[in-house]
């Protein structure tokens, strides 16, 4: 099931929040399922400035290594330090404990430009 209250990217990231404050970013259930068992995560440092579409880290699974892309421009204000010791949280709880980073958006309106749950579902079914 795709949570209705989040926004999404075509690269299978989700964004929680409306952009008026920091937004939380993670990968979708669809993405973690395609990756398989996640064994390592490399995340950007706090204070890193990112642009929409920038590579901002990697997720390594038993199958492959995938890049993590910034869903919008802004500054990384938090990272999920728990993932260093428990990367499998991304598989277990991709929309909760498996979040990746929090970004303070440069332009809060960028959040509204991301995919809705309905549009993301259409993308994954297409």
Buried (B, 14 or more C-beta within 10 A) or exposed (E): EBBEEBBBBEBBBBBBBEBEEBBBBBBBBBBBEBBEEBBEBBBBEEEBBBEBEBEBBEBBBEEEEBEBBBBBBBBBBBBBEEBEEBBBBBBEBBBEBBBBBBBBBBEBEBBEEBBBBEEBBEBBEE
